[in-house]
Amino acid sequence: MLLSGARIAPGKLRCFPQRGYLVGGAVRDILLGESPADFDYLTENPREDASACALSCNGTAFLLDESRNQWRALCPGFSYDFSPLGDLQEDLLSRDYSVNSLAVNRQGVVMGPAIAFHDLPKRTLRALCKANLQQDLLRPLRGWRLWSLSSLRPEPRTLSWIAELAASQRFGAQPAAERVRIELEKVISSQRAAWGFRKLLDLGFAAAYLREWSAGAGVQQYGYHHLDVANHQLETLFQLLRLFPGAGLALRWAALLHDIAKPLVRQYDASRGYFRFFNHAEDGSQIAALVLGRLRQPKRLIARVRRLILWHMDTPPTSKRGLKRWLYRRRAMIPELIMLQLADRAASRGELAKGLASELQRLHSVLKLARASQSKEGAPLLLSGRDIMKILGIEPGPLVGRLKDLLAQAQALDEVTERGAAVNYVKYLYDSGLTET
């Protein structure tokens, strides 16, 4: 039996159909004081209501699932799904968690089972029954995501069911990779990402979806590290978000996976008293690419994560000239590479990490210089391609492009600062044949 136990101001209900209900997570979020971006409606006319919604917000409407007559309207910043309205009580009681078994009508009256109104204010995550969790393989993982982001605490029986189903997914069927990716991205994109992935590891989902990363649990390092491999990577992600709350998705994944190859390459050095991990950056960049590819991540993001991990041990030189050259040659990954190195160092506090404070200070200085250097990169070249061809008496071709690249590097390093010097520089390169190296 459904009860009415709350009201929502109609102004918070977007694209509401004439006859239907808003159900599920959006109702939960609004009642918890959050602002949802995804809305699920049960309605008598899914196609008409989706089209009307898209028209009202200058968006688009399309058929989502023909067999179920489900339609979606996409508006700037919001998504609205419209499904056929059947038995409302049956629908709500078939959902995964009590806090998701709520519906609201056009007048703002909230309805649901009594347990939902008991659990929501207490922020209790309770599965309506184990069978409901088993109906959709993604539902246990969704419970982890709600726990991570909504401060909903699973009650003991629900927690045991989630852990049990996580273990079964490790050895059996799993949800579609695209659906798993969406859940993982929601957590890694939040400021609670490190805490959330700690729970992912504890519950057993990491062994199912990120098995190469979870293999680092219990793999000790010593030396510069006070944590095992998996927890060091979690700490790196935590430090990254502490230092740089606006870090992008590629940088967050790189922080979480940067030492993913260490369990495979670990060798104990008895003379030093700690483990060494030769080539872990090179191998780790490839393993991380495989993991993210399995999750159907975009190729561009995978390529960026791969390069960040590949170079994360490539520390900046101390000399002024060497540092400028280092920054220029890695400009495609700056400043993210330095941000990753800062987070990695901040997460390393083993017995040998005694110079940590000075190293962090130096990296912060490098980051400041890198940002200043980036502001100069838009400066025009002192010589155009036409200028170079006229000066050297050569025809258009790859040589002109090579000379322009070398001149750009010299300008970035402050080795060439005015036009006359630029003319002499390209002449010297051409006459010396240095463009061929």
C-alpha positions as CSV (number, residue, x, y, z in Angstrom):
1,M,0.0,0.0,0.0
2,L,1.3,3.4,-1.0
3,L,1.3,6.3,1.5
4,S,1.5,10.0,1.0
5,G,4.2,11.5,3.4
6,A,5.6,14.6,1.8
7,R,5.2,17.4,-0.8
8,I,7.4,18.9,-3.4
9,A,6.9,22.4,-4.7
10,P,5.6,22.1,-8.3
11,G,8.3,24.6,-9.4
12,K,11.0,22.0,-8.9
13,L,9.3,19.5,-11.3
14,R,10.5,20.0,-14.8
15,C,8.7,18.9,-18.0
16,F,5.9,17.2,-16.0
17,P,3.4,15.4,-18.2
18,Q,-0.3,16.2,-18.0
19,R,-1.0,12.7,-16.7
20,G,1.7,10.8,-15.0
21,Y,4.3,10.6,-12.2
22,L,7.9,11.5,-11.6
23,V,9.5,8.4,-10.0
24,G,12.8,7.1,-8.7
25,G,16.1,8.9,-8.0
26,A,15.0,12.4,-9.0
27,V,12.3,12.3,-6.3
28,R,14.9,11.1,-3.8
29,D,17.4,13.8,-4.7
30,I,14.8,16.6,-4.5
31,L,13.7,15.5,-1.0
32,L,17.4,15.3,0.1
33,G,17.9,18.9,-1.0
34,E,19.8,18.1,-4.2
35,S,19.3,19.2,-7.8
36,P,18.9,16.2,-10.1
37,A,19.7,16.4,-13.8
38,D,17.9,13.1,-14.8
39,F,14.2,12.7,-14.5
40,D,12.1,9.5,-15.0
41,Y,8.4,9.8,-15.7
42,L,5.6,7.3,-15.9
43,T,3.0,8.6,-18.3
44,E,0.1,7.6,-20.5
45,N,1.7,9.0,-23.7
46,P,5.5,8.6,-23.6
47,R,6.0,9.8,-27.2
48,E,3.8,12.8,-27.0
49,D,5.1,13.9,-23.6
50,A,8.8,13.5,-24.7
51,S,8.1,15.5,-27.8
52,A,6.4,18.2,-25.8
53,C,9.2,18.3,-23.3
54,A,11.8,18.7,-26.1
55,L,9.8,21.4,-27.7
56,S,9.5,23.4,-24.5
57,C,13.3,23.4,-23.9
58,N,14.6,23.5,-27.5
59,G,15.9,20.0,-27.1
60,T,15.5,16.7,-29.0
61,A,13.3,13.7,-28.4
62,F,13.9,10.1,-29.6
63,L,12.8,6.5,-29.1
64,L,15.0,4.9,-26.4
65,D,13.5,1.4,-26.3
66,E,11.0,0.3,-28.9
67,S,9.9,-2.9,-27.2
68,R,9.1,-1.0,-24.0
69,N,7.9,2.2,-25.7
70,Q,10.4,4.3,-23.8
71,W,11.2,7.8,-25.0
72,R,13.9,10.3,-24.0
73,A,14.0,14.1,-24.3
74,L,17.4,15.8,-24.0
75,C,17.6,19.4,-23.0
76,P,20.6,21.5,-22.2
77,G,21.9,20.1,-18.9
78,F,19.0,17.7,-18.4
79,S,17.6,14.4,-19.5
80,Y,14.0,13.2,-19.3
81,D,12.8,9.6,-19.7
82,F,9.2,8.8,-20.4
83,S,7.9,5.2,-19.9
84,P,4.3,3.8,-20.1
85,L,2.3,4.1,-16.9
86,G,1.0,0.8,-15.5
87,D,0.3,-0.2,-12.0
88,L,2.1,2.5,-9.9
89,Q,2.3,0.4,-6.7
90,E,3.7,-2.6,-8.6
91,D,6.3,-0.4,-10.3
92,L,7.5,1.2,-7.1
93,L,7.7,-2.1,-5.1
94,S,9.8,-3.6,-7.9
95,R,12.6,-1.0,-7.5
96,D,16.0,-1.6,-6.0
97,Y,16.1,0.5,-2.8
98,S,13.4,2.0,-0.6
99,V,14.6,5.6,-1.2
100,N,14.1,5.0,-5.0
101,S,10.6,3.7,-4.6
102,L,9.0,7.1,-4.4
103,A,6.7,8.9,-6.9
104,V,5.3,12.4,-7.1
105,N,2.2,13.6,-9.0
106,R,1.7,16.9,-10.8
107,Q,0.4,18.6,-7.7
108,G,3.6,17.7,-5.8
109,V,2.2,15.0,-3.6
110,V,4.9,12.3,-2.8
111,M,3.8,8.7,-2.6
112,G,5.6,5.5,-1.8
113,P,5.8,2.5,0.7
114,A,6.0,3.4,4.3
115,I,9.5,2.1,4.6
116,A,10.7,4.8,2.1
117,F,9.4,7.6,4.3
118,H,11.2,6.0,7.2
119,D,14.5,5.5,5.5
120,L,14.9,8.7,3.5
121,P,15.2,11.2,6.4
122,K,17.6,8.8,8.2
123,R,19.6,8.4,4.9
124,T,19.3,4.7,5.1
125,L,20.0,2.6,2.0
126,R,17.7,-0.4,2.2
127,A,17.1,-3.0,-0.6
128,L,13.4,-3.7,-0.8
129,C,14.3,-7.4,-1.2
130,K,17.3,-9.4,-2.5
131,A,15.3,-10.5,-5.5
132,N,15.0,-6.9,-6.6
133,L,18.7,-6.5,-6.6
134,Q,19.2,-9.6,-8.6
135,Q,16.8,-8.5,-11.3
136,D,19.3,-6.0,-12.7
137,L,23.0,-6.7,-12.4
138,L,23.7,-3.0,-12.1
139,R,21.6,-2.5,-9.0
140,P,24.2,-3.6,-6.5
141,L,26.8,-1.2,-8.1
142,R,24.2,1.6,-8.0
143,G,24.0,1.0,-4.2
144,W,27.7,1.6,-4.0
145,R,27.4,4.8,-6.0
146,L,24.5,6.1,-3.8
147,W,26.5,5.2,-0.7
148,S,29.5,7.1,-2.0
149,L,27.7,10.3,-3.3
150,S,24.5,10.7,-1.3
151,S,25.7,9.8,2.2
152,L,23.1,7.1,2.3
153,R,24.4,4.4,4.7
154,P,23.5,0.8,3.8
155,E,21.8,-1.1,6.6
156,P,23.5,-4.4,7.5
157,R,21.4,-6.8,5.5
158,T,21.5,-4.7,2.4
159,L,25.3,-4.3,2.7
160,S,25.7,-8.1,2.9
161,W,23.6,-8.6,-0.2
162,I,25.6,-6.0,-2.2
163,A,28.9,-7.6,-1.2
164,E,27.5,-11.1,-2.0
165,L,26.4,-10.0,-5.5
166,A,29.7,-8.1,-6.1
167,A,31.5,-11.4,-5.4
168,S,29.2,-13.3,-7.8
169,Q,29.9,-10.6,-10.6
170,R,33.6,-11.2,-10.2
171,F,33.1,-14.8,-11.4
172,G,29.9,-14.6,-13.4
173,A,27.7,-12.3,-15.5
174,Q,28.2,-8.6,-15.3
175,P,26.3,-5.5,-16.5
176,A,27.1,-3.9,-19.9
177,A,30.4,-2.1,-19.7
178,E,28.8,1.2,-20.8
179,R,26.5,1.1,-17.8
180,V,29.3,0.3,-15.4
181,R,31.3,3.2,-16.8
182,I,28.5,5.6,-16.1
183,E,28.4,4.6,-12.4
184,L,32.2,4.7,-12.0
185,E,32.4,8.1,-13.7
186,K,29.7,9.6,-11.4
187,V,31.9,8.7,-8.4
188,I,35.3,9.5,-9.8
189,S,34.0,12.9,-11.0
190,S,33.0,13.8,-7.4
191,Q,35.0,15.2,-4.6
192,R,34.4,12.0,-2.7
193,A,36.1,9.9,-5.3
194,A,38.8,8.5,-3.2
195,W,36.4,7.5,-0.4
196,G,34.0,5.9,-3.0
197,F,36.7,3.8,-4.6
198,R,37.9,2.7,-1.2
199,K,34.4,1.3,-0.7
200,L,34.5,-0.2,-4.2
201,L,37.5,-2.1,-3.1
202,D,36.0,-3.2,0.2
203,L,32.8,-4.4,-1.3
204,G,34.5,-6.5,-4.0
205,F,33.4,-4.5,-7.1
206,A,36.9,-3.5,-7.8
207,A,37.8,-7.2,-8.4
208,A,34.9,-7.4,-10.8
209,Y,35.4,-4.2,-12.8
210,L,39.0,-3.0,-12.1
211,R,40.7,-6.3,-11.3
212,E,44.2,-5.1,-12.3
213,W,43.9,-2.1,-9.9
214,S,42.5,-4.2,-7.1
215,A,45.5,-6.6,-7.4
216,G,47.5,-3.9,-5.7
217,A,45.7,-4.4,-2.4
218,G,48.2,-5.8,0.1
219,V,51.2,-5.4,-2.2
220,Q,53.6,-3.6,0.1
221,Q,56.3,-1.2,-1.2
222,Y,58.3,0.2,1.8
223,G,61.1,2.7,1.0
224,Y,59.4,5.9,-0.1
225,H,55.8,4.5,0.5
226,H,53.9,3.9,3.7
227,L,50.9,2.3,1.9
228,D,50.4,-0.7,-0.2
229,V,50.0,-0.2,-4.0
230,A,46.2,0.1,-4.1
231,N,45.9,2.4,-1.1
232,H,48.8,4.6,-2.4
233,Q,46.8,5.1,-5.6
234,L,43.7,6.0,-3.5
235,E,45.8,8.4,-1.5
236,T,47.1,10.0,-4.7
237,L,43.6,10.5,-5.9
238,F,42.7,12.0,-2.5
239,Q,45.7,14.4,-2.6
240,L,45.0,15.4,-6.2
241,L,41.5,16.5,-5.3
242,R,42.7,18.2,-2.1
243,L,45.2,20.2,-4.1
244,F,43.3,20.6,-7.3
245,P,39.5,20.2,-6.8
246,G,38.8,21.0,-10.4
247,A,41.0,18.2,-11.8
248,G,39.7,16.7,-15.0
249,L,38.5,13.2,-15.6
250,A,41.7,12.0,-17.4
251,L,43.9,13.3,-14.5
252,R,41.7,11.6,-11.9
253,W,41.9,8.3,-13.7
254,A,45.7,8.7,-14.1
255,A,46.0,9.3,-10.3
256,L,43.9,6.2,-9.5
257,L,45.8,3.9,-12.0
258,H,49.3,5.4,-12.2
259,D,51.0,2.4,-10.3
260,I,48.7,-0.3,-11.7
261,A,51.6,-2.3,-13.1
262,K,53.5,-2.5,-9.8
263,P,52.2,-5.9,-8.6
264,L,53.5,-7.4,-11.9
265,V,57.0,-5.9,-11.9
266,R,57.8,-5.9,-8.1
267,Q,61.3,-7.0,-7.2
268,Y,62.8,-7.0,-3.7
269,D,66.1,-5.3,-3.3
270,A,67.8,-6.8,-0.3
271,S,70.7,-4.4,-0.3
272,R,68.2,-1.5,-0.1
273,G,65.6,-3.1,2.1
274,Y,62.6,-2.2,-0.1
275,F,60.9,-3.3,-3.3
276,R,61.7,-1.8,-6.7
277,F,59.4,-1.5,-9.7
278,F,61.3,-1.3,-12.9
279,N,59.4,-0.1,-16.0
280,H,56.1,0.2,-14.0
281,A,55.3,3.5,-15.7
282,E,55.7,2.0,-19.2
283,D,53.8,-1.2,-18.4
284,G,51.2,0.7,-16.3
285,S,50.3,3.0,-19.2
286,Q,49.4,0.0,-21.3
287,I,47.5,-1.8,-18.6
288,A,45.5,1.4,-17.8
289,A,44.6,1.7,-21.5
290,L,43.3,-1.8,-21.5
291,V,41.2,-1.2,-18.3
292,L,39.7,2.0,-19.6
293,G,39.1,0.4,-23.0
294,R,37.2,-2.4,-21.4
295,L,35.0,0.3,-19.8
296,R,34.4,1.8,-23.2
297,Q,36.0,5.1,-22.4
298,P,36.6,7.5,-25.3
299,K,39.9,7.0,-27.1
300,R,41.0,10.6,-26.5
301,L,40.6,10.2,-22.8
302,I,42.5,6.8,-22.8
303,A,45.3,8.3,-24.8
304,R,45.7,11.2,-22.3
305,V,45.6,8.9,-19.3
306,R,48.2,6.6,-20.9
307,R,50.6,9.5,-21.5
308,L,50.2,10.9,-18.0
309,I,51.0,7.5,-16.5
310,L,53.9,6.9,-18.9
311,W,55.5,10.2,-17.9
312,H,54.6,10.4,-14.2
313,M,58.1,9.3,-13.1
314,D,59.7,11.9,-15.4
315,T,60.6,14.5,-12.9
316,P,61.6,18.0,-13.9
317,P,65.3,18.8,-14.0
318,T,66.7,21.4,-11.5
319,S,68.7,23.6,-13.9
320,K,66.8,26.6,-15.3
321,R,67.6,25.8,-18.9
322,G,66.9,22.1,-18.6
323,L,63.6,22.9,-16.9
324,K,62.5,25.2,-19.7
325,R,63.3,22.6,-22.3
326,W,61.5,19.9,-20.2
327,L,58.4,22.0,-20.0
328,Y,58.4,22.7,-23.7
329,R,58.9,19.1,-24.8
330,R,56.0,18.0,-22.5
331,R,53.8,21.0,-23.2
332,A,51.0,18.8,-24.4
333,M,50.6,17.3,-20.9
334,I,51.3,20.4,-18.9
335,P,50.2,21.3,-16.3
336,E,48.4,18.0,-15.6
337,L,51.6,16.0,-15.5
338,I,53.0,18.2,-12.7
339,M,49.7,18.1,-10.8
340,L,49.9,14.3,-10.9
341,Q,53.5,14.3,-9.7
342,L,52.5,16.6,-6.8
343,A,49.7,14.3,-5.8
344,D,51.9,11.3,-6.1
345,R,54.6,12.8,-3.9
346,A,52.1,14.0,-1.3
347,A,50.8,10.4,-1.1
348,S,54.3,9.0,-0.4
349,R,55.4,9.3,3.2
350,G,57.7,6.3,3.8
351,E,61.0,6.2,5.6
352,L,62.9,7.4,2.6
353,A,60.6,10.3,1.8
354,K,62.4,12.7,4.2
355,G,62.8,15.5,1.7
356,L,59.1,15.5,0.9
357,A,58.4,19.1,1.9
358,S,61.2,20.6,-0.2
359,E,60.2,18.3,-3.2
360,L,56.6,19.5,-3.0
361,Q,57.8,23.1,-2.8
362,R,59.9,22.6,-5.9
363,L,57.1,21.0,-7.8
364,H,54.8,23.9,-6.9
365,S,57.4,26.3,-8.2
366,V,57.6,24.3,-11.5
367,L,53.8,24.3,-11.8
368,K,53.8,28.1,-11.4
369,L,56.5,28.5,-14.0
370,A,54.6,26.1,-16.3
371,R,51.4,28.2,-16.1
372,A,53.4,31.3,-16.8
373,S,55.1,29.6,-19.8
374,Q,51.7,28.5,-21.2
375,S,50.6,32.1,-21.3
376,K,53.5,32.9,-23.7
377,E,52.8,30.1,-26.1
378,G,50.2,32.1,-28.0
379,A,52.9,34.6,-29.0
380,P,53.4,34.8,-32.8
381,L,56.5,33.5,-34.4
382,L,59.1,36.1,-35.2
383,L,59.3,34.7,-38.8
384,S,56.5,33.2,-40.9
385,G,56.9,30.4,-43.3
386,R,57.0,32.8,-46.2
387,D,59.7,34.8,-44.4
388,I,61.8,31.6,-44.0
389,M,61.4,30.6,-47.6
390,K,62.4,34.1,-48.8
391,I,65.4,34.3,-46.4
392,L,66.8,30.8,-47.4
393,G,65.6,30.8,-51.0
394,I,63.8,27.5,-50.6
395,E,60.4,26.1,-51.9
396,P,57.4,25.1,-49.7
397,G,57.8,21.7,-48.1
398,P,58.5,19.8,-44.8
399,L,61.7,21.6,-44.3
400,V,59.9,24.9,-43.7
401,G,57.7,23.3,-41.1
402,R,60.7,21.8,-39.4
403,L,62.4,25.2,-39.2
404,K,59.2,26.8,-37.9
405,D,59.0,24.2,-35.1
406,L,62.7,24.7,-34.1
407,L,62.2,28.5,-34.1
408,A,59.1,28.1,-31.9
409,Q,61.1,26.0,-29.5
410,A,63.9,28.6,-29.4
411,Q,61.4,31.4,-28.7
412,A,59.8,29.4,-25.9
413,L,63.2,28.8,-24.3
414,D,64.0,32.6,-24.7
415,E,67.0,31.7,-26.8
416,V,65.7,33.9,-29.7
417,T,63.9,37.1,-28.7
418,E,63.9,39.4,-31.7
419,R,63.6,39.2,-35.5
420,G,67.3,39.7,-36.4
421,A,68.3,36.8,-34.1
422,A,65.5,34.7,-35.6
423,V,66.9,35.3,-39.1
424,N,70.4,34.3,-38.0
425,Y,69.0,31.3,-36.2
426,V,67.2,29.8,-39.2
427,K,70.2,30.5,-41.4
428,Y,72.5,28.7,-38.9
429,L,70.1,25.7,-38.7
430,Y,69.9,25.5,-42.5
431,D,73.6,25.8,-43.2
432,S,74.5,23.4,-40.5
433,G,72.0,20.7,-41.6
434,L,70.6,20.5,-38.0
435,T,67.1,20.3,-39.3
436,E,67.7,16.7,-40.3
437,T,68.3,15.5,-36.7
